[in-house]
Amino acid sequence: MTRAKAAGMSLNELERRARWSTGTLSRVLRANMTLASLERIAAALGCPGWELLRDATAEATPSTRGVRNQ
């Protein structure tokens, strides 16, 4: 979560702000994320959800763009 790091926020702090139990954020990030989860993370970071999607697209390399977890 580059945006969390840029805000000086640990994943534990992000988890607390999103009101998730310990370990939930890492499980969400490892799996295919739902829109509801994306919005919850965005709210905890204080930004709109589309900004997180934009950040993820910008960070993708040409070899990983469009690749989905099977």
C-alpha positions, -999 to 999 in steps of 0.1 A, spaced: 0 0 0 22 28 -13 -4 55 -4 -4 43 33 34 44 33 34 79 18 11 91 45 34 76 71 8 50 81 15 14 89 -7 -13 77 -17 -19 113 -28 18 115 -47 15 83 -64 -17 95 -74 2 127 -88 31 108 -108 8 85 -121 -9 116 -109 -43 106 -95 -70 129 -58 -78 129 -48 -96 97 -79 -87 77 -61 -61 55 -34 -85 44 -60 -111 36 -79 -85 15 -48 -74 -3 -38 -110 -11 -72 -119 -26 -92 -102 -53 -105 -71 -36 -142 -62 -37 -153 -26 -44 -166 -24 -8 -131 -33 5 -115 -8 -18 -139 20 -6 -132 10 30 -95 13 26 -99 46 7 -120 60 35 -94 50 60 -68 68 39 -90 98 34 -90 96 -4 -115 85 -31 -113 49 -42 -104 58 -78 -71 73 -66 -61 39 -53 -69 23 -86 -49 50 -104 -19 44 -82 -20 7 -88 -22 12 -126 8 36 -125 29 11 -105 22 -18 -127 50 -28 -150 43 -37 -187 48 -74 -178 22 -73 -150 -5 -51 -165 -37 -70 -170 -25 -101 -151 -50 -114 -126 -46 -139 -99 -60 -172 -110 
